Amino acid sequence: MKSAAYSISGRALRRRFGGSVLEMVLTLTILLNLTFGAVEFGYYYFCKNTIESASREGARAAIVSGAADSDVTTAVNAVLTAAGLTPANFTTSISPDLTTNPTAGTSITITITGNWGTVGSGFRPLGIIGSNKTLTGASVMRKEG
């Protein structure tokens, strides 16, 4: 006597195989979208965190006495370059301008901005985050005396 497992015809096996392929395609599509979305958001937050760090380093360079604008941009560009980002894709603003020689206790604000369409251009697998999104990092520290 044959068992029930051996009594399935070839046609029924092909039908089951086709159903499992369809299930795999549907499941794999969802899983890949979730994975690529997580990768894109992870890279976005990496860039955002790097810009925050760069603005903080720029503020540290700006608060010492005798600091110049070039010291700030050098510090900011060093952090961006170390993280693998291109400094030319970002705009650094210093307020107030260090050429005015601000007095001790004055708040120095360093703001770095970049467009996500330019910054994340090579690493957007799904394009979930819009290319017109602006990344901004700002730090405020008081000038030393």
Residue, then its C-alpha position, 0 to 999 in steps of 0.5 A: m500500500k502506498s502512503a498518501a505522500y506518494s499519491i500526489s500527481g506531478r501536476a499537483l506538485r507543479r501547482r504547489f511549486g508555482g504557489s510557493v514561488l509566488e509567495m516568495v516573490l511577494t514576501l521578498t518584495i516587501l522585505l527588500n523594500l523594508t531593507f532598502g528603506a532602512v538603509e536609506f534612513g540610516y544613511y540620512y541620519f548618519c549624514k545629519n549626525t555628521i553635520e551636527s558634529a561638524s558644526r560643533e567642531g566649527a564652534r569649538a574652533a571659533i570660540v578661542s581668542g584670535a580665531a578666524d573664519s578660515d579656522v572654522t571652515t578648516a575644522v568643519n571640512a576636516v570632519l566632513t571629509a573624515a566621514g566621507l562627505t564632500p565639503a563642497n556640497f555644504t554651506t557654512s555660515i558663521s554668526p557673528d562674523l569673526t573678522t569683527n573680533p567679537t568680545a568674550g561672552t558673545s554667542i557664536t553660531i555655526t550653521i551648516t546646510g546641505n541639500w539631501g538631493t546633492v549629499g545623498s545622491g549616490f546612495r538613495p536605493l528607493g528615493i523615499i526621502g525627497s531630494n529637496k530636503t535640507l540637512t541642517g546642523a547648528s551649534v552655539m558656543r560663547k566666545e572665550g575671553 
